[in-house]
Amino acid sequence: MEIFNIYNYVSEEVVFQFIRVVLIIAVTLPIVFILRNWARSFFTKKYSTHYGMLAGKVVFYSGMIILIITILGQMGISLAPLLAGAGIVGVALGFASQTSVSNIISGLFLIAEQPFKVDDIINVNGTIGIVMSIDVLSVKLRTFDNMFVRIPNEMIIKTEVINLTRFPIRRFNAKVSVAYREDIGKVREILMEVAQKNKYSLSEPEPQIIFEAFGTSSIDLDFRIWAQVNEWIHLKNTIQEEIKKRFDEEDIEIPFPHVSLYAGSESKPLPIEMVAKAENLRNEADEADN
């Protein structure tokens, strides 16, 4: 029985060439991943998570390009024809993928301008979420109900973007309405006491109470309170509950809209005429049956 010999099918040079390629891949790939993780960690600690992710991607893709070029060289493939062909294909793809090119350019503007960073909370056309990554073609968000949203860079450049966590503090505007009979001075004192006792409310900037308007059935006030950006949602929940509780304790009325129907002198009421009582109707029905 003849023993299988690989050299009967391929030359010795091809076998050694294959072994060299495998060794290059086995050595280079771990180095690329190690360098990527190091760059991501270093730039994240020194600058921000955004720069860490960007540095990691640059190192990874650069390492992969070098690896591919090295493997092609070991296989004896010349890069000149490939580069020439890539140029022609690149021109064709450029015309066919103008949207992608626009997204890439928009992504560069986002990286340079930095209207937001990774882990910021932004609002894009009503979609609110935490920025997961800023990539070449799109920005990826995770909404608060745990959905994944991908927004093309071009759309973000063209639309209004609200960064909810850019600054360390944020204001909450509580709309408060009281009845016309209430003492506005007393209402102001109660609101300021509520703000002072709330653990999330900041004393600087100082809370403000703005007289908004004489409403249809109430006096409308705008109660403005500041909080740390990461505690804003806690302030929103607690301050309104505490206002309601204090108003109940102080017998401060929070009115709600009332609707009154009025018939003027020019509007006559609808005429109503009682035709017969229910008993008469039943008697008439019985007589008809008989």
Phi, psi and omega in degrees: 000128184280132178283138181295130179230117184295334182290347174288341184250324179229156181285162179296326180296320179294320179298313180294326178295318178296319180296319179298319179297316179297318179296320179298316179296315183296328181273318188286317184303311177300323179295318180298315180294321179295315179295323178297313180295322179295314181297318179298315180294318183296310183288332176293316180290321185279325184238277181199170179298324180301310180293328178296315178295320180295315180297320178298320179292320179298314180296317183295310182292325177296317179296321180292323178296315178298320179297315180296317179297319179296317180296317179298322177296320179294331180274359177077023180268125180284138182276340184301308178298324180294319179294321178295315178296322179296326178296316180294315179296323180297320178296317179296317180293329179299318178289327184279341185232054180295327179295318179296318179297318178298320178294323179296313179297318178297323177297322177295321177295320179296319179294321181286317184281324180056059173291341175204164180233172176299138181083356173286156175256121184234161178236115180240108180053040178088352177268116182250132180192173179269132181289118178271319181199153174243100187259182185295321185256336188205167173249134183250131182241154169241116183285170184285347171261021170065043173251149180266128181233129177248123182241122179300144181301323181299321180294321180293322179296324186273345186244171179281131179241126178254120177266110186279346185234022182292321183253156187290336180236159182213147183260142173246130179257108178266120179275116184241131178237136178229162181289158182295335182283349185284152176278112184297324177299318178293320179298319178300315181298317180297316181297319180293324177294319178299317179295320181294326183275343181286128186287344180265347183280135179271143175277341178222116001297148184288141176301149181233148175236115183253129176284108185283302186189163167275103183283179181298318181227014184201166169264123187259127179241149175248108183262111187254119182232144182254150178211163171298144188299327180278356178244007184300317182294326177291321176298315181301318182289312188284320187295323181287323176295320181290325176297313179299317181296315180293321178297322177295318180294323183268004180059041175269124184278129171258103187284162173229157186298138174245146178242123179247133178262127184230132176252112182282182182294334180274350181249104181280147178291157178292131180288132178235129181233128178280114183282311181197158177280166182296324181294317179298321179296319179292322178296318178297324179293322180293317180297323179294326180289324180286000000 
